[in-house]
């Protein structure tokens, strides 16, 4: 079943762990995974690249239906580290520098904080790094950084 948003399951061969990167908009990824024969109960980690609904909307369903104790990683609004090693082969990157004007985010994107709206600078965005035999693979949700 088609669903809007991102979700990627990566089994880390060297670590024997599996990670879900984003949960899509609705949680339909759970149905899709089941249809593909993927057992989500074996997930070790879930990473939410940033707080938009199309990347985090399925988190509640994942927690309620699959694993209420899954280890969750989110962006800089939640932790202060720029680099976090999850396992020997899985890393999270956050707190990206924006040194060039073209790196600024869409001026139409806003976030509500303390009852007021301001430009969403995506400070909560994180990326997943996967060490492979051929080098580092970086997986991003929307590349807002």
HUSUL-V348381 format. One record per residue. SS is DSSP state (~ for helix, > for strand, _ for the rest). Layout:
BEGIN
ss
SS
SS
END
This chain:
BEGIN
ss
_
_
_
_
_
_
_
>
>
>
>
>
_
_
_
_
>
>
>
>
>
_
_
_
_
_
_
~
~
~
~
~
~
~
~
_
_
_
_
~
~
~
_
_
>
>
>
_
_
_
_
_
~
~
~
~
_
_
~
~
~
~
~
~
~
_
_
_
_
_
>
>
>
_
_
_
_
_
_
_
_
_
>
>
>
_
_
_
_
>
>
>
>
>
_
_
_
_
_
_
~
~
~
_
_
_
_
_
_
>
>
>
>
_
_
>
>
>
>
_
_
_
_
_
_
>
>
>
>
>
>
>
_
_
>
>
>
>
>
_
_
_
_
_
_
END
